[in-house]
Amino acid sequence: MYRVCFVCTGNICRSPMAESVFRAHVADAGLDALVEVDSAGTGGWHEGDGADPRAVSVLEAAGYEQDHRARRFRSSWFERLDLVIALDSGHLRDLRALAPTPQDAAKVRLLRSYDPSATAAEADVPDPYYGSLEGFEECLELVEAASPGLLRSVREAVKESTT
């Protein structure tokens, strides 16, 4: 099983949205028996909470399913994860610092690095939490734009691990 974990700050907005979208891409590609997708936050403020209602609304309107409970990312998880996807550069820095080994730190990547149209100045998925519904819609657009590239990368990694 290839394991991917999306990480944002509180695990109620960006990372659960990315988890839902990418899980749908994995299922559509017929890889759901080979790829496990989940999410977490760098902080534990919302542990046990569901996704932000605005995130749920935007996901459901776009046809994505979600059943989410927030949790905090733990350093010990690196051992079982193949890829850790940070939603912004602050998460990237925090996760790499949390990694117990250089090999674990190398598992951390920015989501938008998989979007060929994103520039270095556009590397982050902005946090929609303190804004309007439009911020959640933008978040969904950015996640959807990066998902095909991420899926190609994961598909290649799964192919390599099964041959």
OpenMM code with the backbone's topology and positions (N, CA, C; nanometers):
from openmm import Vec3, app, unit

residues = "MET TYR ARG VAL CYS PHE VAL CYS THR GLY ASN ILE CYS ARG SER PRO MET ALA GLU SER VAL PHE ARG ALA HIS VAL ALA ASP ALA GLY LEU ASP ALA LEU VAL GLU VAL ASP SER ALA GLY THR GLY GLY TRP HIS GLU GLY ASP GLY ALA ASP PRO ARG ALA VAL SER VAL LEU GLU ALA ALA GLY TYR GLU GLN ASP HIS ARG ALA ARG ARG PHE ARG SER SER TRP PHE GLU ARG LEU ASP LEU VAL ILE ALA LEU ASP SER GLY HIS LEU ARG ASP LEU ARG ALA LEU ALA PRO THR PRO GLN ASP ALA ALA LYS VAL ARG LEU LEU ARG SER TYR ASP PRO SER ALA THR ALA ALA GLU ALA ASP VAL PRO ASP PRO TYR TYR GLY SER LEU GLU GLY PHE GLU GLU CYS LEU GLU LEU VAL GLU ALA ALA SER PRO GLY LEU LEU ARG SER VAL ARG GLU ALA VAL LYS GLU SER THR THR".split()
positions = [
    Vec3(0.0858, -0.1192, 0.0000),
    Vec3(0.0000, 0.0000, 0.0000),
    Vec3(0.0892, 0.1239, 0.0000),
    Vec3(0.0596, 0.2172, -0.0882),
    Vec3(0.1297, 0.3451, -0.0957),
    Vec3(0.0464, 0.4456, -0.0171),
    Vec3(0.1090, 0.5172, 0.0768),
    Vec3(0.0343, 0.6046, 0.1679),
    Vec3(0.0710, 0.7518, 0.1494),
    Vec3(-0.0333, 0.8338, 0.1291),
    Vec3(-0.0183, 0.9775, 0.1089),
    Vec3(-0.0963, 1.0493, 0.2182),
    Vec3(-0.0333, 1.1490, 0.2809),
    Vec3(-0.1015, 1.2285, 0.3840),
    Vec3(-0.0878, 1.3766, 0.3492),
    Vec3(-0.2007, 1.4456, 0.3396),
    Vec3(-0.2032, 1.5899, 0.3155),
    Vec3(-0.2030, 1.6612, 0.4504),
    Vec3(-0.1237, 1.7700, 0.4610),
    Vec3(-0.1116, 1.8385, 0.5894),
    Vec3(-0.1264, 1.9896, 0.5714),
    Vec3(-0.2157, 2.0475, 0.6528),
    Vec3(-0.2276, 2.1930, 0.6635),
    Vec3(-0.2153, 2.2285, 0.8123),
    Vec3(-0.2668, 2.3406, 0.8529),
    Vec3(-0.2490, 2.3859, 0.9911),
    Vec3(-0.3408, 2.3126, 1.0884),
    Vec3(-0.4718, 2.3268, 1.0701),
    Vec3(-0.5661, 2.2709, 1.1663),
    Vec3(-0.6387, 2.1462, 1.1213),
    Vec3(-0.6199, 2.1063, 0.9949),
    Vec3(-0.6819, 1.9867, 0.9384),
    Vec3(-0.8344, 1.9964, 0.9340),
    Vec3(-0.8839, 2.1188, 0.9047),
    Vec3(-1.0290, 2.1322, 0.8862),
    Vec3(-1.0649, 2.2016, 0.7542),
    Vec3(-0.9665, 2.2546, 0.6826),
    Vec3(-0.9958, 2.3254, 0.5568),
    Vec3(-0.9195, 2.2649, 0.4386),
    Vec3(-0.7956, 2.3095, 0.4228),
    Vec3(-0.7192, 2.2739, 0.3034),
    Vec3(-0.6869, 2.1258, 0.2928),
    Vec3(-0.6328, 2.0669, 0.3987),
    Vec3(-0.5917, 1.9256, 0.3874),
    Vec3(-0.7095, 1.8298, 0.3720),
    Vec3(-0.8227, 1.8485, 0.4418),
    Vec3(-0.9341, 1.7579, 0.4134),
    Vec3(-0.9910, 1.7764, 0.2724),
    Vec3(-0.9835, 1.8985, 0.2198),
    Vec3(-1.0285, 1.9210, 0.0825),
    Vec3(-0.9365, 1.8461, -0.0135),
    Vec3(-0.8053, 1.8584, 0.0080),
    Vec3(-0.7094, 1.7885, -0.0775),
    Vec3(-0.7261, 1.6372, -0.0653),
    Vec3(-0.7489, 1.5903, 0.0560),
    Vec3(-0.7707, 1.4466, 0.0782),
    Vec3(-0.8908, 1.3971, -0.0025),
    Vec3(-1.0023, 1.4674, 0.0052),
    Vec3(-1.1237, 1.4257, -0.0663),
    Vec3(-1.1044, 1.4264, -0.2174),
    Vec3(-1.0449, 1.5319, -0.2680),
    Vec3(-1.0237, 1.5443, -0.4120),
    Vec3(-0.9281, 1.4361, -0.4602),
    Vec3(-0.8169, 1.4193, -0.3905),
    Vec3(-0.7185, 1.3218, -0.4371),
    Vec3(-0.7705, 1.1788, -0.4229),
    Vec3(-0.8450, 1.1523, -0.3185),
    Vec3(-0.9039, 1.0186, -0.3030),
    Vec3(-0.9952, 0.9873, -0.4226),
    Vec3(-1.0717, 1.0864, -0.4685),
    Vec3(-1.1577, 1.0670, -0.5851),
    Vec3(-1.0742, 1.0400, -0.7106),
    Vec3(-0.9635, 1.1116, -0.7270),
    Vec3(-0.8745, 1.0885, -0.8417),
    Vec3(-0.8150, 0.9482, -0.8365),
    Vec3(-0.7753, 0.9058, -0.7190),
    Vec3(-0.7179, 0.7717, -0.7013),
    Vec3(-0.8225, 0.6657, -0.7367),
    Vec3(-0.9447, 0.6838, -0.6897),
    Vec3(-1.0517, 0.5877, -0.7194),
    Vec3(-1.0826, 0.5863, -0.8693),
    Vec3(-1.0913, 0.7048, -0.9302),
    Vec3(-1.1192, 0.7120, -1.0741),
    Vec3(-1.0101, 0.6439, -1.1565),
    Vec3(-0.8877, 0.6456, -1.1060),
    Vec3(-0.7754, 0.5825, -1.1760),
    Vec3(-0.7666, 0.4325, -1.1475),
    Vec3(-0.8560, 0.3833, -1.0603),
    Vec3(-0.8553, 0.2409, -1.0267),
    Vec3(-0.7411, 0.2013, -0.9343),
    Vec3(-0.6895, 0.2984, -0.8599),
    Vec3(-0.5755, 0.2719, -0.7707),
    Vec3(-0.6144, 0.2655, -0.6234),
    Vec3(-0.7448, 0.2711, -0.5939),
    Vec3(-0.7870, 0.2790, -0.4539),
    Vec3(-0.7491, 0.1563, -0.3714),
    Vec3(-0.7225, 0.0431, -0.4338),
    Vec3(-0.6772, -0.0744, -0.3588),
    Vec3(-0.5271, -0.0690, -0.3311),
    Vec3(-0.4581, 0.0255, -0.3964),
    Vec3(-0.3123, 0.0345, -0.3834),
    Vec3(-0.2641, 0.1613, -0.3143),
    Vec3(-0.3529, 0.2620, -0.3047),
    Vec3(-0.3138, 0.3921, -0.2500),
    Vec3(-0.4092, 0.4317, -0.1381),
    Vec3(-0.3526, 0.4652, -0.0238),
    Vec3(-0.4295, 0.5129, 0.0919),
    Vec3(-0.4074, 0.6632, 0.1042),
    Vec3(-0.5160, 0.7381, 0.1223),
    Vec3(-0.5096, 0.8838, 0.1293),
    Vec3(-0.5725, 0.9304, 0.2602),
    Vec3(-0.5014, 1.0173, 0.3333),
    Vec3(-0.5586, 1.0767, 0.4530),
    Vec3(-0.5031, 1.2172, 0.4714),
    Vec3(-0.5308, 1.2775, 0.5859),
    Vec3(-0.4838, 1.4137, 0.6114),
    Vec3(-0.4658, 1.4362, 0.7603),
    Vec3(-0.3956, 1.5449, 0.7914),
    Vec3(-0.3690, 1.5817, 0.9304),
    Vec3(-0.3319, 1.7301, 0.9352),
    Vec3(-0.3157, 1.7806, 1.0560),
    Vec3(-0.2753, 1.9198, 1.0752),
    Vec3(-0.1456, 1.9290, 1.1520),
    Vec3(-0.0745, 2.0394, 1.1351),
    Vec3(0.0480, 2.0587, 1.2114),
    Vec3(0.0175, 2.0893, 1.3578),
    Vec3(-0.1018, 2.1395, 1.3846),
    Vec3(-0.1443, 2.1677, 1.5210),
    Vec3(-0.2652, 2.0849, 1.5579),
    Vec3(-0.2934, 2.0768, 1.6864),
    Vec3(-0.4026, 1.9924, 1.7332),
    Vec3(-0.5255, 2.0671, 1.7796),
    Vec3(-0.5407, 2.1926, 1.7405),
    Vec3(-0.6505, 2.2750, 1.7909),
    Vec3(-0.7875, 2.2172, 1.7600),
    Vec3(-0.8013, 2.1506, 1.6471),
    Vec3(-0.9322, 2.1033, 1.6024),
    Vec3(-0.9473, 1.9516, 1.6091),
    Vec3(-0.8562, 1.8825, 1.6778),
    Vec3(-0.8608, 1.7359, 1.6811),
    Vec3(-1.0003, 1.6871, 1.7169),
    Vec3(-1.0499, 1.5946, 1.6353),
    Vec3(-1.1818, 1.5369, 1.6568),
    Vec3(-1.2951, 1.6102, 1.5883),
    Vec3(-1.2701, 1.7331, 1.5421),
    Vec3(-1.3740, 1.8109, 1.4740),
    Vec3(-1.3900, 1.7637, 1.3303),
    Vec3(-1.5075, 1.7887, 1.2754),
    Vec3(-1.5296, 1.7655, 1.1336),
    Vec3(-1.4672, 1.8777, 1.0522),
    Vec3(-1.4711, 1.8641, 0.9216),
    Vec3(-1.4198, 1.9690, 0.8335),
    Vec3(-1.5053, 2.0947, 0.8479),
    Vec3(-1.4452, 2.2078, 0.8197),
    Vec3(-1.5159, 2.3360, 0.8214),
    Vec3(-1.6395, 2.3239, 0.7314),
    Vec3(-1.7554, 2.3719, 0.7766),
    Vec3(-1.8776, 2.3604, 0.6957),
    Vec3(-1.8647, 2.4222, 0.5563),
    Vec3(-1.7825, 2.5259, 0.5436),
    Vec3(-1.7625, 2.5867, 0.4114),
    Vec3(-1.6851, 2.4914, 0.3206),
    Vec3(-1.5871, 2.4199, 0.3752),
    Vec3(-1.5129, 2.3204, 0.2972),
    Vec3(-1.6069, 2.2085, 0.2537),
    Vec3(-1.6901, 2.1625, 0.3457),
    Vec3(-1.7866, 2.0566, 0.3154),
    Vec3(-1.8803, 2.1019, 0.2042),
    Vec3(-1.9308, 2.2234, 0.2145),
    Vec3(-2.0239, 2.2775, 0.1154),
    Vec3(-1.9610, 2.2826, -0.0238),
    Vec3(-1.8386, 2.3324, -0.0319),
    Vec3(-1.7695, 2.3441, -0.1602),
    Vec3(-1.7389, 2.2059, -0.2175),
    Vec3(-1.6952, 2.1146, -0.1327),
    Vec3(-1.6668, 1.9783, -0.1794),
    Vec3(-1.7933, 1.9098, -0.2308),
    Vec3(-1.9005, 1.9179, -0.1538),
    Vec3(-2.0253, 1.8529, -0.1942),
    Vec3(-2.0807, 1.9129, -0.3223),
    Vec3(-2.0718, 2.0452, -0.3369),
    Vec3(-2.1208, 2.1111, -0.4584),
    Vec3(-2.0428, 2.0646, -0.5814),
    Vec3(-1.9163, 2.0266, -0.5612),
    Vec3(-1.8324, 1.9799, -0.6716),
    Vec3(-1.8411, 1.8278, -0.6909),
    Vec3(-1.9211, 1.7618, -0.6065),
    Vec3(-1.9408, 1.6180, -0.6212),
    Vec3(-1.8423, 1.5296, -0.5478),
    Vec3(-1.7690, 1.5868, -0.4532),
    Vec3(-1.6730, 1.5078, -0.3757),
    Vec3(-1.7347, 1.4622, -0.2441),
    Vec3(-1.7025, 1.3408, -0.2060),
    Vec3(-1.7467, 1.2880, -0.0770),
    Vec3(-1.6416, 1.3196, 0.0280),
    Vec3(-1.6872, 1.3329, 0.1498),
    Vec3(-1.5929, 1.3500, 0.2595),
    Vec3(-1.6561, 1.3036, 0.3889),
    Vec3(-1.5749, 1.2445, 0.4704),
    Vec3(-1.6137, 1.2001, 0.6045),
    Vec3(-1.4884, 1.2216, 0.6874),
    Vec3(-1.4806, 1.3329, 0.7542),
    Vec3(-1.3526, 1.3771, 0.8093),
    Vec3(-1.3592, 1.4046, 0.9589),
    Vec3(-1.2525, 1.3694, 1.0278),
    Vec3(-1.2275, 1.4080, 1.1666),
    Vec3(-1.0838, 1.4571, 1.1746),
    Vec3(-1.0668, 1.5779, 1.2237),
    Vec3(-0.9334, 1.6389, 1.2304),
    Vec3(-0.8436, 1.5645, 1.3283),
    Vec3(-0.7153, 1.5621, 1.2923),
    Vec3(-0.6142, 1.5027, 1.3803),
    Vec3(-0.4823, 1.5745, 1.3578),
    Vec3(-0.3930, 1.5568, 1.4524),
    Vec3(-0.2622, 1.6222, 1.4457),
    Vec3(-0.1589, 1.5250, 1.3905),
    Vec3(-0.0743, 1.5741, 1.3003),
    Vec3(0.0320, 1.4934, 1.2420),
    Vec3(0.1353, 1.4605, 1.3499),
    Vec3(0.1801, 1.3377, 1.3509),
    Vec3(0.2795, 1.2906, 1.4478),
    Vec3(0.4078, 1.2498, 1.3759),
    Vec3(0.5203, 1.2807, 1.4349),
    Vec3(0.6506, 1.2455, 1.3781),
    Vec3(0.6620, 1.0959, 1.3510),
    Vec3(0.6029, 1.0150, 1.4364),
    Vec3(0.6107, 0.8692, 1.4218),
    Vec3(0.5421, 0.8199, 1.2943),
    Vec3(0.4560, 0.9003, 1.2338),
    Vec3(0.3852, 0.8592, 1.1132),
    Vec3(0.4766, 0.8503, 0.9917),
    Vec3(0.5872, 0.9239, 0.9927),
    Vec3(0.6763, 0.9234, 0.8773),
    Vec3(0.7155, 0.7817, 0.8372),
    Vec3(0.7340, 0.6963, 0.9346),
    Vec3(0.7788, 0.5595, 0.9071),
    Vec3(0.6831, 0.4850, 0.8135),
    Vec3(0.5533, 0.5068, 0.8291),
    Vec3(0.4555, 0.4337, 0.7486),
    Vec3(0.4081, 0.5094, 0.6244),
    Vec3(0.4434, 0.6365, 0.6123),
    Vec3(0.3988, 0.7173, 0.4988),
    Vec3(0.5022, 0.7167, 0.3860),
    Vec3(0.4524, 0.7211, 0.2636),
    Vec3(0.5399, 0.7298, 0.1471),
    Vec3(0.5553, 0.8726, 0.0987),
    Vec3(0.4510, 0.9534, 0.1184),
    Vec3(0.4510, 1.0902, 0.0699),
    Vec3(0.3686, 1.1765, 0.1649),
    Vec3(0.4249, 1.2907, 0.2035),
    Vec3(0.3563, 1.3855, 0.2905),
    Vec3(0.3441, 1.5154, 0.2115),
    Vec3(0.2210, 1.5572, 0.1870),
    Vec3(0.1953, 1.6729, 0.1016),
    Vec3(0.1575, 1.7937, 0.1871),
    Vec3(0.2460, 1.8934, 0.1868),
    Vec3(0.2230, 2.0175, 0.2602),
    Vec3(0.1420, 2.1132, 0.1728),
    Vec3(0.0482, 2.1840, 0.2350),
    Vec3(-0.0356, 2.2754, 0.1591),
    Vec3(0.0252, 2.4146, 0.1459),
    Vec3(0.1233, 2.4479, 0.2296),
    Vec3(0.1965, 2.5733, 0.2088),
    Vec3(0.3390, 2.5597, 0.2602),
    Vec3(0.4195, 2.6601, 0.2311),
    Vec3(0.5624, 2.6522, 0.2633),
    Vec3(0.5889, 2.6494, 0.4135),
    Vec3(0.5004, 2.7066, 0.4930),
    Vec3(0.5148, 2.6976, 0.6388),
    Vec3(0.4973, 2.5543, 0.6867),
    Vec3(0.3996, 2.4847, 0.6300),
    Vec3(0.3790, 2.3434, 0.6637),
    Vec3(0.4989, 2.2612, 0.6173),
    Vec3(0.5498, 2.2918, 0.4996),
    Vec3(0.6668, 2.2216, 0.4461),
    Vec3(0.7837, 2.2329, 0.5439),
    Vec3(0.8109, 2.3536, 0.5886),
    Vec3(0.9202, 2.3784, 0.6838),
    Vec3(0.8957, 2.3037, 0.8152),
    Vec3(0.7742, 2.3132, 0.8682),
    Vec3(0.7422, 2.2478, 0.9957),
    Vec3(0.7530, 2.0960, 0.9859),
    Vec3(0.7035, 2.0405, 0.8767),
    Vec3(0.7066, 1.8951, 0.8598),
    Vec3(0.8489, 1.8435, 0.8417),
    Vec3(0.9280, 1.9149, 0.7643),
    Vec3(1.0677, 1.8723, 0.7468),
    Vec3(1.1440, 1.8805, 0.8782),
    Vec3(1.1133, 1.9796, 0.9601),
    Vec3(1.1779, 1.9907, 1.0915),
    Vec3(1.1328, 1.8777, 1.1843),
    Vec3(1.0115, 1.8320, 1.1679),
    Vec3(0.9551, 1.7248, 1.2498),
    Vec3(1.0069, 1.5868, 1.2086),
    Vec3(1.0534, 1.5754, 1.0858),
    Vec3(1.0979, 1.4462, 1.0326),
    Vec3(1.2168, 1.3924, 1.1118),
    Vec3(1.2105, 1.2650, 1.1528),
    Vec3(1.3188, 1.2085, 1.2322),
    Vec3(1.4475, 1.1815, 1.1540),
    Vec3(1.4387, 1.1667, 1.0226),
    Vec3(1.5569, 1.1373, 0.9417),
    Vec3(1.5552, 1.2220, 0.8143),
    Vec3(1.6695, 1.2375, 0.7490),
    Vec3(1.6704, 1.3076, 0.6199),
    Vec3(1.5840, 1.2360, 0.5155),
    Vec3(1.5766, 1.1051, 0.5210),
    Vec3(1.4913, 1.0296, 0.4284),
    Vec3(1.3439, 1.0643, 0.4505),
    Vec3(1.3051, 1.0804, 0.5757),
    Vec3(1.1676, 1.1193, 0.6064),
    Vec3(1.1404, 1.2625, 0.5595),
    Vec3(1.2346, 1.3522, 0.5800),
    Vec3(1.2186, 1.4905, 0.5357),
    Vec3(1.2016, 1.4959, 0.3841),
    Vec3(1.2672, 1.4059, 0.3131),
    Vec3(1.2578, 1.4026, 0.1667),
    Vec3(1.1204, 1.3565, 0.1180),
    Vec3(1.0404, 1.2993, 0.2049),
    Vec3(0.9049, 1.2564, 0.1691),
    Vec3(0.8077, 1.3738, 0.1620),
    Vec3(0.8476, 1.4902, 0.2131),
    Vec3(0.7574, 1.6056, 0.2215),
    Vec3(0.7696, 1.6899, 0.0947),
    Vec3(0.6547, 1.7177, 0.0346),
    Vec3(0.6494, 1.7968, -0.0883),
    Vec3(0.5342, 1.8973, -0.0783),
    Vec3(0.5473, 2.0068, -0.1513),
    Vec3(0.4383, 2.1040, -0.1604),
    Vec3(0.3370, 2.0582, -0.2648),
    Vec3(0.2105, 2.0683, -0.2339),
    Vec3(0.1060, 2.0267, -0.3269),
    Vec3(0.1186, 2.0970, -0.4616),
    Vec3(0.1372, 2.2269, -0.4590),
    Vec3(0.1371, 2.3022, -0.5854),
    Vec3(0.2598, 2.2723, -0.6705),
    Vec3(0.3586, 2.2017, -0.6171),
    Vec3(0.4735, 2.1622, -0.6993),
    Vec3(0.4304, 2.0629, -0.8073),
    Vec3(0.3128, 2.0058, -0.7928),
    Vec3(0.2582, 1.9124, -0.8914),
    Vec3(0.1707, 1.9817, -0.9959),
    Vec3(0.1545, 2.1124, -0.9837),
    Vec3(0.0753, 2.1899, -1.0794),
    Vec3(0.1712, 2.2609, -1.1739),
    Vec3(0.1778, 2.2193, -1.3003),
    Vec3(0.2732, 2.2797, -1.3919),
    Vec3(0.2492, 2.4284, -1.4193),
    Vec3(0.1299, 2.4783, -1.3915),
    Vec3(0.1026, 2.6202, -1.4143),
    Vec3(0.1409, 2.7079, -1.2952),
    Vec3(0.1736, 2.6484, -1.1805),
    Vec3(0.2068, 2.7255, -1.0603),
    Vec3(0.3519, 2.7734, -1.0665),
    Vec3(0.3728, 2.8994, -1.0369),
    Vec3(0.5077, 2.9540, -1.0295),
    Vec3(0.5584, 2.9422, -0.8863),
    Vec3(0.6859, 2.9683, -0.8660),
    Vec3(0.7439, 2.9639, -0.7308),
    Vec3(0.6731, 3.0627, -0.6383),
    Vec3(0.6309, 3.1745, -0.6929),
    Vec3(0.5606, 3.2747, -0.6127),
    Vec3(0.4194, 3.2294, -0.5760),
    Vec3(0.3696, 3.1268, -0.6444),
    Vec3(0.2348, 3.0754, -0.6193),
    Vec3(0.2391, 2.9362, -0.5575),
    Vec3(0.3426, 2.9069, -0.4812),
    Vec3(0.3638, 2.7718, -0.4292),
    Vec3(0.2642, 2.7313, -0.3207),
    Vec3(0.2064, 2.8276, -0.2527),
    Vec3(0.1184, 2.7974, -0.1408),
    Vec3(-0.0289, 2.7939, -0.1819),
    Vec3(-0.1053, 2.7078, -0.1151),
    Vec3(-0.2512, 2.7133, -0.1224),
    Vec3(-0.2927, 2.8052, -0.0076),
    Vec3(-0.3488, 2.9232, -0.0381),
    Vec3(-0.3839, 3.0181, 0.0682),
    Vec3(-0.4855, 2.9588, 0.1662),
    Vec3(-0.4719, 2.9964, 0.2915),
    Vec3(-0.5615, 2.9488, 0.3965),
    Vec3(-0.6955, 3.0223, 0.3850),
    Vec3(-0.8048, 2.9501, 0.3574),
    Vec3(-0.9342, 3.0165, 0.3416),
    Vec3(-1.0090, 3.0402, 0.4728),
    Vec3(-0.9575, 2.9901, 0.5838),
    Vec3(-1.0322, 2.9855, 0.7103),
    Vec3(-1.0911, 3.1200, 0.7523),
    Vec3(-1.0140, 3.2271, 0.7443),
    Vec3(-1.0615, 3.3565, 0.7941),
    Vec3(-1.1318, 3.4397, 0.6867),
    Vec3(-1.1549, 3.3806, 0.5706),
    Vec3(-1.2173, 3.4533, 0.4612),
    Vec3(-1.3574, 3.4046, 0.4305),
    Vec3(-1.3968, 3.4321, 0.3077),
    Vec3(-1.5318, 3.3989, 0.2626),
    Vec3(-1.5328, 3.2637, 0.1918),
    Vec3(-1.6495, 3.2252, 0.1462),
    Vec3(-1.6663, 3.1010, 0.0713),
    Vec3(-1.5792, 3.1008, -0.0546),
    Vec3(-1.5556, 3.2169, -0.1126),
    Vec3(-1.4716, 3.2264, -0.2322),
    Vec3(-1.3319, 3.1700, -0.2076),
    Vec3(-1.2783, 3.1867, -0.0885),
    Vec3(-1.1467, 3.1322, -0.0558),
    Vec3(-1.1464, 2.9801, -0.0596),
    Vec3(-1.2565, 2.9198, -0.0187),
    Vec3(-1.2685, 2.7739, -0.0227),
    Vec3(-1.2823, 2.7260, -0.1675),
    Vec3(-1.3542, 2.8047, -0.2476),
    Vec3(-1.3667, 2.7704, -0.3894),
    Vec3(-1.2312, 2.7799, -0.4591),
    Vec3(-1.1521, 2.8827, -0.4250),
    Vec3(-1.0171, 2.8955, -0.4803),
    Vec3(-0.9300, 2.7789, -0.4349),
    Vec3(-0.9412, 2.7418, -0.3091),
    Vec3(-0.8660, 2.6281, -0.2562),
    Vec3(-0.8973, 2.5025, -0.3383),
    Vec3(-1.0236, 2.4785, -0.3635),
    Vec3(-1.0630, 2.3618, -0.4422),
    Vec3(-1.0019, 2.3675, -0.5819),
    Vec3(-1.0058, 2.4838, -0.6448),
    Vec3(-0.9471, 2.4984, -0.7790),
    Vec3(-0.7979, 2.4663, -0.7786),
    Vec3(-0.7259, 2.5144, -0.6785),
    Vec3(-0.5817, 2.4898, -0.6702),
    Vec3(-0.5514, 2.3429, -0.6446),
    Vec3(-0.6304, 2.2804, -0.5590),
    Vec3(-0.6132, 2.1373, -0.5313),
    Vec3(-0.6419, 2.0563, -0.6571),
    Vec3(-0.7502, 2.0897, -0.7253),
    Vec3(-0.7843, 2.0171, -0.8480),
    Vec3(-0.6771, 2.0342, -0.9553),
    Vec3(-0.6166, 2.1518, -0.9637),
    Vec3(-0.5131, 2.1764, -1.0647),
    Vec3(-0.3870, 2.0942, -1.0383),
    Vec3(-0.3568, 2.0681, -0.9124),
    Vec3(-0.2361, 1.9922, -0.8769),
    Vec3(-0.2592, 1.8415, -0.8762),
    Vec3(-0.3833, 1.7992, -0.8643),
    Vec3(-0.4126, 1.6562, -0.8478),
    Vec3(-0.3695, 1.5679, -0.9646),
    Vec3(-0.3872, 1.6067, -1.0914),
    Vec3(-0.3413, 1.5189, -1.2000),
    Vec3(-0.1901, 1.4935, -1.1960),
    Vec3(-0.1110, 1.5961, -1.1687),
    Vec3(0.0343, 1.5795, -1.1587),
    Vec3(0.0729, 1.4920, -1.0416),
    Vec3(0.0061, 1.5117, -0.9294),
    Vec3(0.0318, 1.4275, -0.8130),
    Vec3(-0.0069, 1.2835, -0.8430),
    Vec3(-0.1187, 1.2636, -0.9086),
    Vec3(-0.1619, 1.1284, -0.9432),
    Vec3(-0.0602, 1.0597, -1.0349),
    Vec3(-0.0082, 1.1325, -1.1329),
    Vec3(0.0953, 1.0740, -1.2206),
    Vec3(0.2156, 1.0291, -1.1391),
    Vec3(0.2589, 1.1117, -1.0466),
    Vec3(0.3742, 1.0796, -0.9625),
    Vec3(0.3467, 0.9572, -0.8748),
    Vec3(0.2301, 0.9535, -0.8131),
    Vec3(0.1937, 0.8412, -0.7268),
    Vec3(0.1772, 0.7139, -0.8096),
    Vec3(0.1151, 0.7253, -0.9253),
    Vec3(0.0980, 0.6084, -1.0121),
    Vec3(0.2351, 0.5487, -1.0484),
    Vec3(0.3300, 0.6350, -1.0803),
    Vec3(0.4655, 0.5887, -1.1154),
    Vec3(0.5328, 0.5210, -0.9960),
    Vec3(0.5177, 0.5799, -0.8775),
    Vec3(0.5760, 0.5213, -0.7565),
    Vec3(0.5131, 0.3850, -0.7248),
    Vec3(0.3824, 0.3746, -0.7429),
    Vec3(0.3132, 0.2474, -0.7175),
    Vec3(0.3589, 0.1441, -0.8197),
    Vec3(0.3710, 0.1859, -0.9445),
    Vec3(0.4168, 0.0960, -1.0505),
    Vec3(0.5576, 0.0416, -1.0188),
    Vec3(0.6469, 0.1308, -0.9757),
    Vec3(0.7833, 0.0910, -0.9396),
    Vec3(0.7850, -0.0050, -0.8213),
    Vec3(0.6966, 0.0180, -0.7256),
    Vec3(0.6968, -0.0680, -0.6059),
    Vec3(0.6342, -0.2049, -0.6297),
    Vec3(0.5574, -0.2178, -0.7383),
    Vec3(0.4933, -0.3476, -0.7657),
    Vec3(0.5648, -0.4271, -0.8747),
    Vec3(0.6741, -0.3709, -0.9283),
    Vec3(0.7481, -0.4459, -1.0312),
    Vec3(0.8815, -0.4944, -0.9796),
] * unit.nanometer
topology = app.Topology()
chain = topology.addChain("A")
for resn in residues:
    res = topology.addResidue(resn, chain)
    for name in ("N", "CA", "C"):
        topology.addAtom(name, app.Element.getBySymbol(name[0]), res)
